[in-house]
Amino acid sequence: MNATAERPYRSGPNPLHGMLLAGAFPLFLGAALSDYAYSTSYNIQWQTFSSWLIAGGLVFSGLALICALIGIFRPAASRGLSIAYFVLLLVTWILGFIDALIHARDAWAMMPSGMVLSIVVTVLSFAAIWIGFTSRKTGGHS
């Protein structure tokens, strides 16, 4: 009698990675919306909100970036998708960091480049979620 062990079917990121990945998008979206609110009202508090939301988004996306780096070295059928996902998260984090530096300037000095960069980072974060939650199958099943 032969016994074989089959690896279970797994699709998508693990729960911690998924939580970190999905947590970054609403923070970056909130930063973009508070940048818009600042551009229409000139109330400095909106710029402060945006700075804090970007900092939170950087924490979440940085931890998701570490999980994506670990995911590259796991055996998977779609290694190219994992590398593209990691690169997209890395670009998102770098542009988010630049956005945080722009938001550290004087309130009106960060406009309009801060708002445009916040929108770009939000779109990149959504694209990273889209790629991160696509079906990456591991194991012997297809």
C-alpha positions as CSV (number, residue, x, y, z in Angstrom):
1,M,0.0,0.0,0.0
2,N,1.4,3.4,-1.0
3,A,0.4,6.6,0.7
4,T,0.8,9.9,-1.1
5,A,0.5,13.2,0.4
6,E,-1.1,15.9,-1.7
7,R,-0.7,19.5,-1.0
8,P,-4.0,21.3,-0.3
9,Y,-5.4,23.7,-2.8
10,R,-4.7,27.3,-1.8
11,S,-5.7,30.4,-3.7
12,G,-4.7,34.0,-2.9
13,P,-2.7,35.4,0.0
14,N,-2.8,34.1,3.5
15,P,-5.2,35.9,5.9
16,L,-2.6,38.2,7.5
17,H,-1.2,39.2,4.1
18,G,-4.7,39.8,2.8
19,M,-5.7,42.0,5.7
20,L,-2.5,44.1,5.4
21,L,-3.0,44.4,1.6
22,A,-6.6,45.4,1.9
23,G,-6.0,47.8,4.8
24,A,-3.7,50.0,2.8
25,F,-6.2,51.0,0.1
26,P,-8.8,52.8,2.3
27,L,-6.0,54.7,4.0
28,F,-4.5,55.9,0.7
29,L,-8.1,56.6,-0.6
30,G,-8.8,58.7,2.5
31,A,-5.6,60.6,2.0
32,A,-6.6,61.4,-1.6
33,L,-10.1,62.5,-0.5
34,S,-8.7,64.7,2.3
35,D,-6.3,66.3,-0.1
36,Y,-9.4,67.1,-2.3
37,A,-11.2,68.5,0.8
38,Y,-8.1,70.6,1.6
39,S,-8.0,72.0,-2.0
40,T,-11.6,73.1,-1.8
41,S,-11.7,74.4,1.8
42,Y,-8.1,75.5,2.6
43,N,-8.5,74.2,6.1
44,I,-5.1,73.0,7.3
45,Q,-6.6,70.1,9.3
46,W,-7.4,68.2,6.1
47,Q,-3.7,68.3,5.2
48,T,-2.9,66.9,8.6
49,F,-5.4,64.1,8.2
50,S,-3.9,63.3,4.8
51,S,-0.4,63.1,6.3
52,W,-1.6,60.6,9.0
53,L,-3.5,58.5,6.6
54,I,-0.5,58.3,4.2
55,A,1.6,57.2,7.2
56,G,-0.9,54.5,8.1
57,G,-1.1,53.3,4.5
58,L,2.7,53.1,4.3
59,V,2.7,50.9,7.4
60,F,0.1,48.5,6.0
61,S,1.7,48.4,2.5
62,G,5.2,48.0,3.9
63,L,4.1,44.9,5.9
64,A,2.3,43.6,2.9
65,L,5.5,44.2,0.9
66,I,7.4,42.0,3.3
67,C,4.7,39.3,2.9
68,A,5.0,39.6,-0.9
69,L,8.7,39.2,-0.7
70,I,8.3,36.0,1.3
71,G,5.7,34.8,-1.2
72,I,8.2,35.1,-4.1
73,F,10.3,32.4,-2.6
74,R,7.5,29.9,-2.0
75,P,6.9,27.3,-4.6
76,A,4.1,28.5,-6.9
77,A,3.1,28.0,-10.5
78,S,2.7,31.7,-11.2
79,R,6.1,33.0,-10.1
80,G,5.9,35.8,-12.7
81,L,2.7,37.1,-11.2
82,S,4.2,37.0,-7.7
83,I,7.2,39.1,-8.9
84,A,5.0,41.6,-10.8
85,Y,2.9,41.9,-7.6
86,F,6.0,42.5,-5.5
87,V,7.3,45.2,-7.9
88,L,3.9,46.9,-8.0
89,L,3.7,47.0,-4.2
90,L,7.3,48.3,-4.1
91,V,6.5,51.1,-6.5
92,T,3.3,51.9,-4.5
93,W,5.4,52.1,-1.3
94,I,8.1,54.2,-2.8
95,L,5.6,56.7,-4.3
96,G,3.7,56.7,-1.0
97,F,6.9,57.6,0.8
98,I,7.6,60.4,-1.6
99,D,4.0,61.5,-1.1
100,A,4.5,61.6,2.6
101,L,7.6,63.8,2.1
102,I,5.6,66.2,-0.1
103,H,2.9,66.3,2.6
104,A,5.5,67.2,5.2
105,R,6.0,70.6,3.6
106,D,4.0,73.7,4.3
107,A,0.2,73.2,3.8
108,W,-0.2,75.0,0.5
109,A,3.3,74.1,-0.7
110,M,2.1,70.5,-1.1
111,M,-0.6,71.4,-3.6
112,P,-1.2,70.2,-6.3
113,S,1.6,67.7,-6.5
114,G,0.6,66.1,-3.2
115,M,-3.0,65.6,-4.4
116,V,-1.9,64.2,-7.7
117,L,0.6,61.8,-6.1
118,S,-2.1,60.7,-3.6
119,I,-4.4,59.8,-6.4
120,V,-1.6,57.9,-8.2
121,V,-0.7,56.0,-5.0
122,T,-4.4,55.1,-4.5
123,V,-4.7,53.7,-8.0
124,L,-1.5,51.7,-7.6
125,S,-2.7,50.4,-4.3
126,F,-6.0,49.2,-5.9
127,A,-4.0,47.5,-8.7
128,A,-1.9,45.8,-6.1
129,I,-5.0,44.5,-4.4
130,W,-6.4,43.3,-7.7
131,I,-3.2,41.4,-8.5
132,G,-2.7,40.2,-5.0
133,F,-6.2,38.6,-4.7
134,T,-6.2,37.0,-8.1
135,S,-6.1,33.2,-8.2
136,R,-2.5,32.1,-7.6
137,K,-2.9,28.3,-7.3
138,T,-0.3,26.2,-5.5
139,G,-0.2,22.5,-5.2
140,G,-1.0,19.8,-7.8
141,H,-4.5,21.1,-8.8
142,S,-5.2,23.4,-11.7
